[in-house]
């Protein structure tokens, strides 16, 4: 059938509308955190009398300044919030964040390696506590299923808990060589590992095993090619994906 005639949008508007849609799709708790990150950036710009436009220079200045006041390993998450909130107004913010100048100022969390997973499993014995067994199960599940920590745990803050995200025991099915369960909901520190480390490690392991990029993207439920940032252990693998 014939399609109705519609006026095309400019690339700027497409980027603008997409940013708005992505902003509305994030969790309430995440949106609140992103608001805090944006406020931090705006305060920095006002304090130093710098325009708020997120140029590579401004972002790199912000990174080194914040790294002197908070854990430097937390700054990357601040940049995520800033990009999410400013993209409707500055469509180039994500490209600017990806420049070498900004990347060199930010250290990413390390992905978990298979050896660490195997070491954890080997430490489990018949007398291990329930908490130890649960931790090992969560670690293996998160690694193999490319899951976020928030998909495996419940926040301590009761105000941001969402039962829609909790996987129910009734959905678990056991097989002789594995198990499966329903993931009802998903969003589109002081150590070198963080909540995304299982996801990053699992994606890296899949790439090392020769899985095609689209299969890694589907397994991790990524809506775009942003999953490629997790494949960072081996530059050759990353180049092959790109």
C-alpha positions as CSV (number, residue, x, y, z in Angstrom):
1,X,0.0,0.0,0.0
2,X,1.1,3.6,-0.5
3,X,2.7,5.3,2.3
4,X,1.5,8.8,3.3
5,X,3.8,11.6,2.3
6,X,5.8,12.8,5.3
7,X,8.3,15.6,5.6
8,X,11.9,14.4,6.2
9,X,13.7,15.5,9.2
10,X,17.2,17.0,9.3
11,X,20.0,14.9,10.8
12,X,20.2,17.3,13.7
13,X,16.5,16.8,14.5
14,X,16.9,13.0,14.2
15,X,19.7,13.1,16.7
16,X,17.7,15.4,18.9
17,X,14.6,13.3,18.9
18,X,16.6,10.1,19.5
19,X,18.3,11.6,22.5
20,X,14.9,12.6,23.9
21,X,13.6,9.1,23.3
22,X,16.6,7.5,25.0
23,X,16.3,9.9,27.9
24,X,12.7,8.9,28.5
25,X,13.6,5.2,28.3
26,X,16.1,5.2,31.2
27,X,15.1,4.2,34.7
28,X,13.9,6.8,37.2
29,X,16.8,6.0,39.5
30,X,19.2,6.4,36.5
31,X,17.6,9.6,35.4
32,X,18.1,11.1,38.9
33,X,21.7,10.1,38.9
34,X,22.2,11.6,35.5
35,X,20.7,14.9,36.7
36,X,23.3,14.9,39.5
37,X,26.1,14.4,37.0
38,X,24.8,17.2,34.8
39,X,24.6,19.5,37.7
40,X,28.2,18.7,38.6
41,X,29.3,19.6,35.0
42,X,27.3,22.9,35.0
43,X,28.8,23.8,38.3
44,X,32.3,23.2,37.0
45,X,31.6,25.3,34.0
46,X,30.2,28.2,36.0
47,X,33.0,28.0,38.6
48,X,35.7,28.2,35.8
49,X,33.7,30.6,33.6
50,X,33.8,28.1,30.7
51,X,31.0,27.8,28.1
52,X,28.8,24.8,28.8
53,X,29.3,23.5,25.2
54,X,30.9,20.0,25.8
55,X,33.9,20.4,23.5
56,X,36.8,17.9,23.8
57,X,38.8,20.5,25.7
58,X,36.0,21.3,28.1
59,X,35.3,17.6,28.8
60,X,38.9,16.8,29.3
61,X,39.3,19.7,31.7
62,X,36.2,18.5,33.6
63,X,37.7,14.9,33.8
64,X,41.0,16.0,35.3
65,X,39.3,18.4,37.7
66,X,36.8,15.9,39.0
67,X,39.5,13.2,39.2
68,X,41.2,15.4,41.8
69,X,38.1,15.5,43.9
70,X,36.4,12.1,43.5
71,X,37.5,8.6,42.7
72,X,38.9,8.9,39.1
73,X,37.3,5.6,38.2
74,X,33.9,7.1,38.8
75,X,34.3,9.9,36.3
76,X,33.4,7.8,33.3
77,X,29.9,7.3,34.7
78,X,29.6,11.0,35.2
79,X,30.4,11.5,31.5
80,X,27.6,9.0,30.6
81,X,25.1,11.1,32.5
82,X,26.4,14.4,30.9
83,X,26.1,12.9,27.4
84,X,22.6,11.7,28.0
85,X,21.4,15.0,29.3
86,X,23.2,17.3,26.9
87,X,22.8,15.4,23.6
88,X,19.4,17.0,22.8
89,X,21.2,20.4,22.8
90,X,24.7,19.4,21.7
91,X,24.4,16.4,19.3
92,X,28.1,16.1,19.0
93,X,28.7,15.4,22.7
94,X,29.2,11.7,22.3
95,X,31.7,12.1,19.5
96,X,33.6,14.6,21.6
97,X,33.6,12.3,24.5
98,X,35.1,9.6,22.3
99,X,38.0,11.8,21.2
100,X,41.5,10.7,22.2
101,X,42.0,13.8,24.4
102,X,39.1,12.7,26.6
103,X,39.7,9.0,26.4
104,X,43.2,9.3,27.8
105,X,41.9,11.1,30.8
106,X,39.4,8.4,31.7
107,X,40.2,4.9,32.9
108,X,37.6,2.2,32.3
109,X,36.7,-0.6,34.6
110,X,38.5,-3.8,33.9
111,X,36.5,-6.7,32.5
112,X,36.5,-9.9,34.5
113,X,38.7,-12.6,33.0
114,X,37.8,-16.3,32.7
115,X,40.6,-17.1,35.1
116,X,39.0,-15.1,37.9
117,X,35.7,-16.8,37.3
118,X,37.3,-20.2,37.5
119,X,39.3,-19.2,40.6
120,X,36.0,-18.2,42.3
121,X,34.4,-21.6,41.3
122,X,37.4,-23.5,42.6
123,X,37.1,-21.8,46.0
124,X,33.6,-23.2,46.5
125,X,33.5,-26.3,48.7
126,X,30.7,-28.4,50.3
127,X,30.8,-26.3,53.5
128,X,30.6,-23.0,51.7
129,X,28.0,-20.5,53.1
130,X,24.8,-19.7,51.2
131,X,26.2,-16.2,50.6
132,X,29.4,-17.6,49.0
133,X,27.4,-20.0,46.8
134,X,25.0,-17.1,45.8
135,X,27.9,-14.9,44.9
136,X,29.5,-17.5,42.7
137,X,26.2,-18.2,41.0
138,X,25.6,-14.5,40.3
139,X,29.2,-14.1,39.0
140,X,28.9,-17.0,36.6
141,X,25.5,-16.0,35.4
142,X,26.4,-12.4,34.9
143,X,29.5,-13.3,33.0
144,X,28.0,-15.9,30.7
145,X,24.7,-14.0,30.1
146,X,26.4,-10.6,29.7
147,X,24.2,-9.2,32.5
148,X,24.4,-6.0,34.5
149,X,24.8,-6.1,38.2
150,X,21.4,-4.4,38.5
151,X,19.8,-7.3,36.8
152,X,21.1,-9.7,39.4
153,X,20.7,-7.8,42.6
154,X,18.3,-5.5,44.6
155,X,19.4,-2.0,45.5
156,X,19.9,-1.2,49.2
157,X,17.9,2.0,48.8
158,X,14.3,0.9,49.1
159,X,13.1,4.1,47.3
160,X,14.6,2.9,43.9
161,X,13.7,-0.8,44.2
162,X,11.6,-2.0,41.3
163,X,10.0,-5.5,41.6
164,X,9.5,-5.5,37.8
165,X,13.3,-6.1,37.5
166,X,13.3,-9.1,39.9
167,X,13.7,-12.5,38.2
168,X,11.3,-15.0,39.9
169,X,12.4,-18.4,41.0
170,X,9.3,-19.8,39.4
171,X,10.8,-19.0,35.9
172,X,14.0,-21.0,36.5
173,X,14.4,-24.2,34.5
174,X,17.2,-26.6,35.2
175,X,18.9,-28.7,32.5
176,X,21.6,-31.3,32.8
177,X,24.1,-28.9,31.4
178,X,22.8,-25.5,32.4
179,X,19.8,-23.4,33.4
180,X,17.6,-20.6,32.2
181,X,15.3,-18.0,33.7
182,X,13.2,-15.0,32.6
183,X,14.7,-11.6,32.7
184,X,11.5,-9.4,33.1
185,X,13.1,-6.0,32.7
186,X,16.3,-4.4,31.7
187,X,17.5,-0.8,30.9
188,X,18.3,0.1,27.2
189,X,33.6,1.9,43.5
190,X,36.6,1.5,45.0
191,X,38.1,-1.5,43.1
192,X,39.2,-2.0,39.6
193,X,36.0,-4.1,39.0
194,X,32.5,-2.7,38.9
195,X,28.9,-3.7,38.1
196,X,29.6,-3.7,34.4
197,X,32.7,-5.9,34.7
198,X,30.7,-9.2,34.3
199,X,29.0,-7.8,31.2
200,X,32.3,-6.5,29.7
201,X,34.1,-9.8,30.5
202,X,31.4,-12.0,29.0
203,X,31.3,-9.9,25.8
204,X,35.1,-10.0,25.6
205,X,35.1,-13.8,26.1
206,X,32.5,-14.2,23.3
207,X,34.6,-12.2,20.9
208,X,37.6,-14.3,21.8
209,X,35.6,-17.5,21.1
210,X,34.8,-16.1,17.6
211,X,31.2,-15.1,18.0
212,X,30.0,-12.7,15.3
213,X,29.4,-9.1,16.4
214,X,25.6,-9.3,15.9
215,X,25.4,-12.4,18.1
216,X,27.3,-10.6,20.9
217,X,25.0,-7.6,20.5
218,X,21.9,-9.8,20.7
219,X,23.1,-11.8,23.7
220,X,23.8,-8.6,25.6
221,X,20.5,-7.0,24.5
222,X,22.3,-3.9,23.2
223,X,20.1,-1.7,21.0
224,X,23.1,-0.1,19.2
225,X,26.8,-0.8,18.5
226,X,27.8,0.6,21.9
227,X,28.6,-3.0,22.9
228,X,31.9,-2.6,21.1
229,X,33.3,-0.5,24.0
230,X,33.3,-3.7,26.1
231,X,35.5,-5.6,23.7
232,X,38.6,-3.9,25.0
233,X,41.0,-6.6,26.1
234,X,42.4,-7.3,22.7
235,X,42.9,-4.5,20.2
236,X,43.0,-7.0,17.3
237,X,39.5,-8.2,18.3
238,X,38.2,-4.6,18.5
239,X,39.6,-3.8,15.1
240,X,38.0,-6.9,13.6
241,X,34.6,-5.8,15.0
242,X,34.9,-2.3,13.7
